[in-house]
Amino acid sequence: MPICIVILSSHLLFAEGVASRIREYLQNVEIEIVDPRQSDARAQITAARPSVVIWDDSDPGVSRHLSLSQLLRALPRCKVIRLDPQQEQIQVVTSEQRPAVQVSDLVEAITS
């Protein structure tokens, strides 16, 4: 089963470059580029059901048009990689959803 990756950026050259480099290293991969300025960007991402979203952290339009928390709520098992080409590091954001009815559920989430 191929790995599905969405690259979220309004900088097409940047996104195409990242996609090209990933394809050099991963053979079984499907990559979609989504422009966050598109009115249906969130729907495009959700429909792709990616296991990874590469978030162009240098593009202010990404966080202006999409919320990281909304994205993780829609795709709770998705890994979000915040990539800024000016930095020599990435930030990997993951999410886990658990039922929490009582304070003990919250305490367990904190301590586990």
VOBA-1610 file (N, C-alpha, C; in pm, whole numbers, padded with zeros to 5 digits, always signed):
BEGIN
Met+00084-00118+00000Met+00000+00000+00000Met+00089+00125+00000Pro+00064+00216-00091Pro+00151+00334-00099Pro+00130+00431+00018Ile+00234+00503+00049Ile+00227+00609+00149Ile+00166+00730+00080Cys+00064+00788+00140Cys+00001+00907+00084Cys+00052+01030+00160Ile+00107+01125+00085Ile+00162+01248+00142Ile+00093+01366+00075Val+00051+01462+00155Val+00000+01588+00103Val+00102+01696+00138Ile+00139+01774+00038Ile+00226+01890+00061Ile+00137+02013+00057Leu+00135+02084+00167Leu+00046+02199+00184Leu+00127+02326+00169Ser+00115+02390+00052Ser+00193+02511+00024Ser+00132+02586-00093Ser+00141+02718-00088Ser+00100+02798-00204Ser+00220+02831-00292His+00339+02787-00250His+00461+02806-00329His+00482+02681-00414Leu+00434+02685-00537Leu+00435+02567-00623Leu+00576+02515-00650Leu+00672+02603-00674Leu+00809+02557-00699Leu+00866+02483-00579Phe+00842+02536-00460Phe+00887+02471-00337Phe+00823+02333-00325Ala+00690+02328-00341Ala+00617+02203-00325Ala+00659+02098-00427Glu+00675+02140-00552Glu+00718+02046-00656Glu+00860+01995-00628Gly+00946+02082-00577Gly+01082+02040-00543Gly+01084+01938-00431Val+01003+01961-00328Val+00995+01866-00216Val+00939+01733-00267Ala+00835+01739-00349Ala+00775+01616-00403Ala+00876+01539-00486Ser+00951+01608-00567Ser+01051+01543-00652Ser+01158+01473-00568Arg+01205+01541-00465Arg+01309+01481-00380Arg+01256+01360-00303Ile+01133+01369-00256Ile+01074+01255-00183Ile+01063+01135-00276Arg+01020+01158-00399Arg+01007+01048-00495Arg+01140+00982-00526Glu+01251+01055-00511Glu+01384+00995-00532Glu+01415+00892-00424Tyr+01359+00910-00305Tyr+01391+00823-00192Tyr+01284+00721-00161Leu+01161+00750-00198Leu+01050+00658-00171Leu+00986+00617-00303Gln+00974+00489-00323Gln+00917+00440-00448Gln+00765+00424-00441Asn+00717+00378-00331Asn+00574+00349-00317Asn+00505+00465-00246Val+00493+00577-00318Val+00439+00698-00257Val+00344+00770-00352Glu+00237+00822-00296Glu+00145+00908-00370Glu+00156+01046-00307Ile+00181+01148-00389Ile+00198+01283-00336Ile+00098+01376-00404Glu+00028+01451-00321Glu-00064+01554-00370Glu-00017+01688-00316Ile-00025+01789-00400Ile+00007+01925-00357Ile-00125+02000-00346Val-00145+02061-00230Val-00268+02136-00205Val-00230+02279-00172Asp-00293+02373-00243Asp-00274+02516-00218Asp-00373+02556-00109Pro-00325+02605+00005Pro-00415+02637+00116Pro-00512+02752+00085Arg-00484+02828-00020Arg-00572+02940-00057Arg-00698+02893-00128Gln-00700+02769-00174Gln-00818+02716-00241Gln-00930+02699-00140Ser-01051+02733-00179Ser-01164+02727-00086Ser-01192+02585-00035Asp-01155+02485-00114Asp-01181+02346-00073Asp-01053+02275-00027Ala-00954+02349+00017Ala-00825+02288+00055Ala-00842+02183+00164Arg-00919+02215+00268Arg-00937+02119+00377Arg-01006+01994+00326Ala-01104+02009+00239Ala-01175+01894+00182Ala-01081+01810+00095Gln-00993+01875+00019Gln-00895+01802-00063Gln-00803+01717+00025Ile-00757+01776+00134Ile-00667+01704+00224Ile-00739+01585+00287Thr-00857+01609+00337Thr-00934+01502+00402Thr-00965+01390+00303Ala-01001+01426+00181Ala-01033+01325+00080Ala-00912+01241+00043Ala-00794+01299+00048Ala-00671+01225+00015Ala-00637+01122+00123Arg-00686+01142+00243Arg-00659+01054+00357Arg-00508+01026+00371Pro-00429+01133+00384Pro-00284+01114+00391Pro-00241+01058+00526Ser-00128+00991+00525Ser-00066+00951+00651Ser+00032+01059+00696Val+00071+01145+00601Val+00164+01255+00631Val+00119+01380+00557Val+00122+01494+00627Val+00104+01624+00565Val+00231+01703+00588Ile+00290+01751+00480Ile+00407+01838+00491Ile+00355+01981+00485Trp+00370+02052+00594Trp+00317+02186+00615Trp+00429+02285+00587Asp+00414+02366+00481Asp+00516+02466+00446Asp+00511+02576+00551Asp+00601+02569+00647Asp+00602+02663+00758Asp+00652+02802+00717Ser+00712+02812+00600Ser+00758+02942+00551Ser+00647+03017+00478Asp+00534+02951+00455Asp+00422+03009+00382Asp+00317+03058+00483Pro+00307+03191+00503Pro+00210+03241+00601Pro+00066+03210+00563Gly+00041+03183+00437Gly-00093+03150+00392Gly-00143+03018+00445Val-00052+02927+00478Val-00094+02796+00527Val-00168+02812+00659Ser-00106+02876+00757Ser-00172+02890+00887Ser-00284+02993+00884Arg-00283+03083+00786Arg-00391+03181+00773Arg-00519+03112+00724His-00504+03012+00638His-00621+02948+00578His-00660+02816+00643Leu-00566+02752+00712Leu-00595+02623+00777Leu-00542+02624+00919Ser-00614+02558+01004Ser-00574+02545+01143Ser-00513+02406+01165Leu-00399+02403+01231Leu-00335+02275+01260Leu-00425+02187+01347Ser-00492+02248+01443Ser-00581+02169+01529Ser-00700+02112+01451Gln-00756+02189+01357Gln-00865+02137+01275Gln-00817+02022+01187Leu-00697+02037+01134Leu-00641+01931+01050Leu-00622+01803+01130Leu-00567+01813+01250Leu-00546+01695+01333Leu-00678+01637+01384Arg-00777+01722+01403Arg-00908+01672+01443Arg-00971+01591+01330Ala-00954+01639+01206Ala-01010+01569+01091Ala-00933+01442+01057Leu-00802+01445+01081Leu-00715+01331+01050Leu-00630+01297+01173Pro-00690+01235+01274Pro-00621+01217+01403Pro-00497+01129+01397Arg-00484+01044+01300Arg-00366+00957+01292Arg-00260+01012+01198Cys-00286+01128+01144Cys-00194+01188+01048Cys-00073+01249+01119Lys+00041+01236+01057Lys+00162+01300+01105Lys+00180+01429+01025Val+00198+01540+01093Val+00220+01668+01027Val+00366+01705+01045Ile+00433+01731+00934Ile+00573+01770+00938Ile+00582+01916+00896Arg+00616+02000+00991Arg+00631+02143+00963Arg+00771+02164+00908Leu+00777+02207+00783Leu+00903+02221+00711Leu+00925+02366+00674Asp+01036+02422+00719Asp+01075+02557+00682Asp+01209+02547+00613Pro+01217+02583+00484Pro+01343+02567+00411Pro+01457+02653+00464Gln+01426+02751+00550Gln+01530+02836+00607Gln+01592+02774+00733Gln+01530+02673+00787Gln+01577+02608+00909Gln+01642+02474+00875Glu+01726+02430+00962Glu+01790+02299+00943Glu+01728+02195+01036Gln+01599+02210+01059Gln+01527+02113+01140Gln+01381+02113+01096Ile+01312+02008+01132Ile+01169+01998+01107Ile+01099+01978+01241Gln+00972+02005+01243Gln+00891+01976+01361Gln+00789+01871+01321Val+00788+01761+01392Val+00693+01653+01365Val+00582+01662+01470Val+00460+01679+01422Val+00345+01694+01509Val+00257+01571+01490Thr+00228+01504+01598Thr+00138+01388+01593Thr+00022+01412+01688Ser-00080+01335+01672Ser-00200+01352+01752Ser-00249+01216+01799Glu-00310+01219+01914Glu-00375+01098+01966Glu-00505+01141+02030Gln-00611+01073+01999Gln-00739+01104+02060Gln-00779+00990+02152Arg-00823+01027+02271Arg-00867+00929+02369Arg-00998+00976+02430Pro-01079+00882+02473Pro-01199+00925+02546Pro-01158+00981+02682Ala-01223+01086+02724Ala-01194+01146+02854Ala-01326+01192+02915Val-01373+01114+03011Val-01499+01144+03077Val-01474+01194+03219Gln-01367+01143+03278Gln-01337+01176+03416Gln-01196+01235+03426Val-01169+01297+03538Val-01037+01354+03562Val-00931+01244+03557Ser-00964+01124+03600Ser-00867+01014+03596Ser-00823+00984+03451Asp-00913+01005+03355Asp-00877+00986+03214Asp-00772+01089+03172Leu-00788+01211+03218Leu-00692+01317+03189Leu-00557+01287+03255Val-00563+01244+03382Val-00441+01210+03455Val-00367+01096+03387Glu-00438+00997+03340Glu-00375+00886+03270Glu-00307+00932+03142Ala-00372+01023+03069Ala-00311+01076+02947Ala-00184+01155+02978Ile-00182+01224+03088Ile-00064+01302+03128Ile+00050+01211+03168Thr+00020+01105+03239Thr+00126+01021+03294Thr+00168+00906+03205Ser+00093+00875+03102Ser+00131+00761+03017Ser+00218+00802+02902
//
